[in-house]
Amino acid sequence: MARKLLARAHAWKLKEPFAISRGVRSEAHVVIVELHENGTVGRGEACGVPYHGETPQTMLVQIEQVRSAIEAGCDRRELLEVLPAGGARHAVDAALWDLEAKRTGVPVWQRAAAPRWEPVESAVTVSIRDLDAYEAAARERAGFAWLKVKVGRGSPYAAIAAVRRGAPHARLIVDANQAWTIEELREYTQQLHPLRVDLLEQPLAAGADAGLAGYASPIPLCADESLSTQSDLPGLVGRYQFINIKLDKVGGLTAGLELACAARAAGFRLMVGCMLGGSVSVAPGMVLAQQCDVCDLDGPWLQAEDWPHGIVYRDGRMALPEPALWG
């Protein structure tokens, strides 16, 4: 078996600046992995976790350090031992799943024992902007099933009210990206509840989750930055109702499926999310989405460009990845 690993950095242009509480980006910077084996090519893509210090350059260094193991035939289970959780492992893991599907003819979703293989309704993100622009953006997306609204410090009421005016029927996720204190959370949930917010994502700083003990939020809470891998689950029990599984954080679909199983057993409901990136980066998340209550895989939708045969979005509804793309 002759396997060749190729890895490179790439930047996708975004449709508009992507602003959250931590900063603004105009491009999605990713690493792309190709595994060539006997005329077959498996592909993977990852953004990594910028707030963990990951960049395409750091991921490329990690991948290069295990090149010999990968080219010697390392499989997905062995990959869990040679690379730590993070974007580098996500990209290589995705390429291994894709390669295996192409070599055997068995689609990834079947090999992963997904309960079904259907298009999903993905939330699409309205990033931080002026109040009037919140309403205008929501109005443009008024027919979408789910909107995810980024907010920062201070009361989000005016921003969410503007979104609700623009999209009166959409289900709403409010994502504060760790911007609030526990006192602010208690105040803001009372303001937001009448606006029919369905989910509140990571209101407190990661590591401050103990402040949620005993707090009965009127809006379900979802852990994002507080959750990377399965080892984080015990500290979230009784404090969050949902967890957001991102393959860039957990280190690929193989580990993501294990995390989903453990999270359900611990009583959590599931959300699948993504970092910025093209269709190959979120295609493995579509497999996980088949068992999740909430899907947020809009990375490619936010971009001005994408892979050939990229995933098609119609009013937030994600078509299944084409075989020519992945899996």
C-alpha positions in Angstrom: 0.0 0.0 0.0 1.5 3.3 -1.1 0.0 6.3 0.6 1.1 9.9 0.0 0.2 12.8 2.3 -0.2 16.3 1.0 -1.1 19.2 3.3 -1.4 22.9 2.6 -2.8 26.2 4.0 -5.7 27.9 2.2 -7.8 31.1 2.7 -11.4 31.4 1.7 -12.9 34.9 1.2 -16.0 35.6 3.3 -19.2 37.3 2.0 -18.9 40.0 4.7 -16.8 40.6 7.8 -17.5 38.0 10.5 -17.7 39.8 13.8 -18.0 38.1 17.2 -17.1 39.2 20.7 -13.5 38.1 20.2 -12.8 40.0 17.0 -13.5 40.3 13.2 -12.3 38.2 10.3 -12.7 38.7 6.5 -11.2 35.3 5.5 -11.5 31.7 6.7 -8.0 30.3 7.1 -7.8 26.5 6.9 -5.6 23.6 6.4 -6.4 21.1 3.6 -5.2 17.5 3.7 -5.1 15.0 0.8 -4.3 11.3 1.2 -3.4 9.7 -2.2 -3.5 5.9 -2.2 -3.4 3.7 -5.3 -5.1 6.3 -7.5 -7.7 7.3 -4.9 -7.7 10.6 -3.0 -9.3 11.3 0.4 -9.8 14.9 1.5 -10.1 16.7 4.8 -10.2 20.4 5.8 -10.1 22.2 9.1 -10.0 25.7 10.5 -8.7 24.6 13.9 -9.5 26.4 17.1 -8.1 29.9 17.0 -8.8 30.7 20.6 -6.7 27.6 21.5 -3.8 29.2 19.5 -4.3 27.0 16.4 -3.5 28.4 13.0 -2.9 26.7 9.6 0.8 26.9 10.3 0.6 25.2 13.7 -1.6 22.5 12.3 0.7 21.9 9.4 3.6 21.4 11.9 1.5 18.9 13.8 0.7 17.0 10.7 4.3 17.0 9.5 5.4 15.5 12.8 3.3 12.4 12.2 3.7 12.2 8.4 5.6 8.8 8.6 2.8 7.2 10.6 0.1 8.5 8.3 1.9 7.4 5.2 2.7 4.0 6.7 -1.0 3.3 6.8 -2.2 4.8 10.1 -6.0 4.2 10.5 -8.6 6.4 12.2 -8.3 4.6 15.6 -4.5 4.8 15.5 -4.8 8.5 14.6 -6.4 9.1 18.0 -3.1 8.1 19.6 -0.7 9.9 17.4 -2.4 13.3 17.1 -4.1 15.3 20.0 -7.6 16.7 19.7 -7.8 19.7 17.5 -7.9 20.9 13.9 -5.0 18.9 12.6 -6.6 15.6 13.6 -10.0 16.7 12.3 -8.4 17.3 8.8 -6.6 14.0 8.7 -9.5 12.0 10.2 -11.8 13.4 7.5 -9.4 12.5 4.8 -9.2 8.9 6.2 -13.0 8.6 6.3 -13.2 9.9 2.7 -10.4 7.6 1.5 -12.0 4.6 3.1 -15.4 5.4 1.6 -13.9 5.7 -1.9 -11.8 2.6 -1.6 -14.7 0.4 -0.3 -17.7 2.0 -1.9 -19.4 2.2 1.5 -20.5 5.8 2.2 -19.3 7.4 5.4 -22.7 7.7 6.9 -23.3 4.0 6.6 -19.9 3.1 8.1 -20.6 5.6 10.9 -24.0 3.9 11.6 -25.8 7.2 11.2 -29.6 6.8 12.0 -30.5 8.4 8.7 -29.0 10.4 5.8 -31.1 13.4 5.1 -30.7 17.1 4.5 -30.7 19.2 7.6 -31.9 22.7 8.7 -28.8 24.6 9.7 -28.7 27.8 11.7 -27.1 30.6 9.7 -25.1 33.3 11.6 -25.9 37.0 11.9 -22.7 38.4 13.3 -22.3 41.5 15.4 -23.4 44.7 13.6 -25.4 47.9 14.1 -29.0 47.6 15.3 -30.6 48.6 12.0 -28.3 46.1 10.3 -29.4 43.3 12.6 -33.0 43.8 11.5 -32.1 44.1 7.8 -30.0 40.9 8.0 -32.8 39.0 9.7 -35.3 40.2 7.2 -33.1 38.9 4.4 -33.2 35.5 6.2 -36.8 35.6 7.4 -37.6 32.3 5.7 -34.8 30.4 7.4 -35.8 27.9 10.1 -32.9 28.9 12.4 -30.9 32.0 13.0 -27.9 32.3 15.2 -27.2 35.8 16.5 -23.8 36.9 17.7 -23.8 39.4 20.5 -21.2 40.9 22.8 -21.0 42.7 26.1 -24.0 44.6 27.4 -27.7 43.8 27.1 -28.5 42.0 23.9 -32.2 42.9 24.1 -32.2 45.6 21.4 -30.2 43.4 19.0 -32.4 40.4 19.5 -35.6 42.5 19.3 -34.4 43.8 16.0 -33.8 40.3 14.7 -37.2 39.2 15.9 -38.8 42.1 14.1 -37.0 41.0 10.9 -37.6 37.3 11.2 -40.7 36.8 13.4 -41.0 33.1 12.8 -37.4 31.9 12.9 -36.0 29.9 15.8 -33.2 31.8 17.5 -29.9 30.9 19.0 -28.1 33.7 20.9 -24.4 33.3 21.1 -22.5 35.6 23.5 -19.1 33.8 23.0 -18.2 34.0 26.8 -19.0 37.8 27.0 -21.2 37.9 30.1 -21.0 37.4 33.9 -23.4 35.2 35.8 -25.2 38.3 37.1 -25.7 39.6 33.6 -26.9 36.2 32.4 -29.6 36.2 35.1 -30.7 39.7 34.0 -30.5 39.1 30.2 -32.4 35.8 30.2 -35.4 37.5 31.7 -35.2 40.1 28.9 -34.8 37.6 26.1 -37.3 35.0 27.2 -40.3 37.0 25.8 -38.5 37.3 22.5 -38.8 33.5 22.0 -35.1 32.6 22.1 -34.7 28.9 21.8 -31.1 28.5 22.9 -28.4 30.5 24.6 -24.9 29.5 23.7 -21.8 29.9 26.0 -22.8 33.0 27.9 -20.0 32.7 30.5 -16.3 32.4 30.1 -15.0 28.9 29.8 -14.0 27.8 33.2 -16.7 29.9 34.9 -19.3 27.1 34.6 -19.5 26.6 38.4 -21.5 29.9 38.4 -24.3 28.0 36.7 -24.8 25.5 39.5 -28.3 25.8 40.8 -29.4 28.3 38.2 -32.6 27.4 36.4 -32.4 29.4 33.2 -35.7 30.1 31.4 -33.8 29.5 28.2 -31.8 26.3 27.6 -28.1 26.8 27.9 -25.5 25.3 25.5 -21.8 24.8 26.2 -19.4 25.6 23.4 -16.0 27.0 24.4 -16.4 25.1 27.7 -16.4 21.8 25.8 -13.6 20.4 23.7 -13.4 16.7 24.4 -15.2 14.0 26.4 -13.1 14.7 29.5 -14.9 18.1 29.8 -18.4 16.5 30.2 -18.4 15.9 33.9 -17.9 19.6 34.7 -20.9 20.6 32.6 -23.5 18.2 34.0 -26.3 20.1 35.8 -25.1 23.4 34.3 -25.9 23.1 30.6 -28.8 21.3 28.9 -27.0 21.2 25.4 -23.5 20.7 24.2 -22.1 22.0 20.9 -19.8 19.4 19.3 -17.3 20.9 16.9 -15.1 18.5 15.1 -12.3 21.0 15.0 -12.2 20.9 18.8 -12.8 17.2 19.5 -10.4 16.2 16.7 -12.6 14.7 14.0 -15.7 12.7 13.3 -14.3 9.5 14.9 -13.9 11.3 18.3 -17.0 13.3 17.7 -19.2 10.2 17.4 -17.8 8.9 20.7 -18.4 12.3 22.4 -22.0 12.3 21.2 -22.6 8.9 22.6 -21.1 9.8 26.0 -23.0 13.2 26.1 -26.4 11.5 25.4 -25.6 9.0 28.2 -24.9 11.9 30.5 -28.3 13.5 29.7 -27.2 16.2 27.3 -29.0 17.2 24.2 -26.8 17.6 21.1 -25.9 20.5 18.8 -23.3 20.1 16.1 -21.4 23.3 15.2 -18.4 24.4 13.1 -15.6 26.8 12.8 -15.2 28.9 9.6 -14.3 26.8 6.5 -15.4 25.3 3.3 -17.7 22.4 2.5 -15.1 19.7 3.1 -14.7 21.0 6.6 -18.4 20.6 7.5 -19.3 17.5 5.5 -18.2 15.2 8.3 -20.4 17.2 10.6 -23.4 16.3 8.4 -22.9 12.7 9.6 -23.1 13.8 13.2 -26.0 16.2 12.5 -28.2 13.2 11.8 -28.5 12.5 15.5 -28.5 16.2 16.8 -31.3 18.4 17.9 -29.7 21.6 16.6 -27.4 22.0 13.6 -25.1 25.0 13.0 -22.9 24.1 10.0 -23.1 27.4 8.0 -19.3 27.9 7.5 -19.5 27.5 3.7 -22.7 29.6 3.5 -20.7 32.5 5.0 -18.1 32.3 2.3 -17.9 34.1 -1.1 -16.2 31.0 -2.6 -16.1 27.3 -1.9 -15.0 23.9 -3.2 -16.3 22.5 -6.5 -19.4 20.5 -5.8 -19.8 22.4 -2.5 -22.7 21.8 -0.2 -25.9 23.6 -1.4 -27.8 25.8 1.0 -31.4 26.9 0.3 -32.9 29.1 3.0 -30.7 27.5 5.5 -31.5 23.9 4.5 -28.3 22.0 3.8 -28.3 19.4 1.0 -26.3 16.3 1.5 -22.7 16.4 0.3 -22.2 15.1 -3.2 -20.0 12.0 -3.6 -17.7 14.1 -5.6 -17.1 16.4 -2.6 -16.6 14.0 0.3 -17.7 10.8 1.9 
